[in-house]
Amino acid sequence: MTVYVDDAVTLWRGQRWAHLMADTLEELHAMAARLGVPRRAFQDKPSGAHYDLSVELREQALRLGATAISRHVDRERVREVIRNARSQASRPR
């Protein structure tokens, strides 16, 4: 099982942000807790279950064992991770 963090490419509020995703929601929430990211920051969306991370938190996640994935280099791997994240998102009732 693996936790992933993509490139910090999304610009929002003057900062670059990355997405923290994982093979399982349990791993995802555990890593977020280790990073000090509150559960209320969880993005449970049809586009994929994830947390947004600042550049600093991305670096900390990597130090804690997250696997870096690059939208520019690992395109197929990124697609697989995103498909998995989408499958974990809650579906509207």
C-alpha positions as CSV (number, residue, x, y, z in Angstrom):
1,M,0.0,0.0,0.0
2,T,1.2,3.5,-0.8
3,V,0.6,7.2,-0.2
4,Y,1.3,9.5,-3.1
5,V,1.9,13.2,-3.6
6,D,1.8,14.8,-7.0
7,D,3.7,17.8,-8.3
8,A,2.8,21.1,-6.6
9,V,1.4,22.7,-9.7
10,T,-2.0,24.1,-8.7
11,L,-1.8,27.8,-7.9
12,W,-4.3,29.0,-5.3
13,R,-4.1,32.0,-2.9
14,G,-0.6,32.8,-4.0
15,Q,0.8,29.3,-3.3
16,R,1.5,26.2,-5.2
17,W,-0.5,23.1,-4.0
18,A,-0.1,19.3,-4.4
19,H,-2.6,16.5,-3.9
20,L,-2.1,13.8,-1.3
21,M,-3.7,10.5,-2.4
22,A,-3.3,6.9,-1.3
23,D,-4.2,3.3,-2.2
24,T,-6.7,3.3,0.7
25,L,-8.6,5.9,2.6
26,E,-7.2,4.6,5.8
27,E,-3.6,5.3,4.6
28,L,-4.7,8.7,3.3
29,H,-6.2,9.8,6.6
30,A,-3.3,8.4,8.6
31,M,-0.7,10.3,6.5
32,A,-2.8,13.5,6.8
33,A,-2.9,13.1,10.5
34,R,0.9,12.6,10.7
35,L,1.2,15.9,8.7
36,G,-1.1,17.7,11.1
37,V,-3.8,18.2,8.4
38,P,-7.2,18.2,9.9
39,R,-9.9,15.7,8.7
40,R,-12.1,18.7,7.7
41,A,-9.6,19.4,4.9
42,F,-10.4,16.0,3.3
43,Q,-11.6,16.5,-0.3
44,D,-14.2,13.8,-0.8
45,K,-15.1,14.6,-4.4
46,P,-16.1,12.7,-7.5
47,S,-12.8,14.0,-9.0
48,G,-10.9,12.0,-6.4
49,A,-10.5,11.5,-2.6
50,H,-7.5,13.6,-1.6
51,Y,-6.0,16.3,0.6
52,D,-4.4,19.5,-0.7
53,L,-0.9,20.1,0.5
54,S,1.3,23.2,0.5
55,V,4.8,22.8,-0.9
56,E,6.1,22.6,2.6
57,L,3.7,19.8,3.6
58,R,4.4,18.0,0.3
59,E,8.1,17.9,1.3
60,Q,7.3,16.7,4.8
61,A,5.0,14.0,3.3
62,L,8.0,12.8,1.1
63,R,10.2,12.7,4.2
64,L,7.6,10.6,5.9
65,G,7.6,8.1,3.1
66,A,5.0,9.3,0.5
67,T,5.8,8.5,-3.1
68,A,6.3,11.4,-5.5
69,I,4.4,11.1,-8.7
70,S,4.8,13.6,-11.5
71,R,2.1,14.6,-13.9
72,H,4.9,15.4,-16.4
73,V,6.9,12.2,-16.1
74,D,4.7,9.4,-14.7
75,R,1.5,10.1,-16.6
76,E,0.1,6.6,-16.6
77,R,0.9,6.1,-12.9
78,V,-0.8,9.4,-12.1
79,R,-3.8,8.3,-14.1
80,E,-3.9,5.0,-12.1
81,V,-3.6,6.9,-8.8
82,I,-6.4,9.3,-9.8
83,R,-8.7,6.5,-10.9
84,N,-8.2,4.8,-7.6
85,A,-8.8,8.1,-5.7
86,R,-12.0,8.6,-7.7
87,S,-13.2,5.1,-6.8
88,Q,-12.8,6.0,-3.1
89,A,-14.8,9.2,-3.2
90,S,-18.3,9.0,-1.8
91,R,-21.0,8.9,-4.4
92,P,-23.9,11.3,-4.2
93,R,-27.1,9.6,-3.0
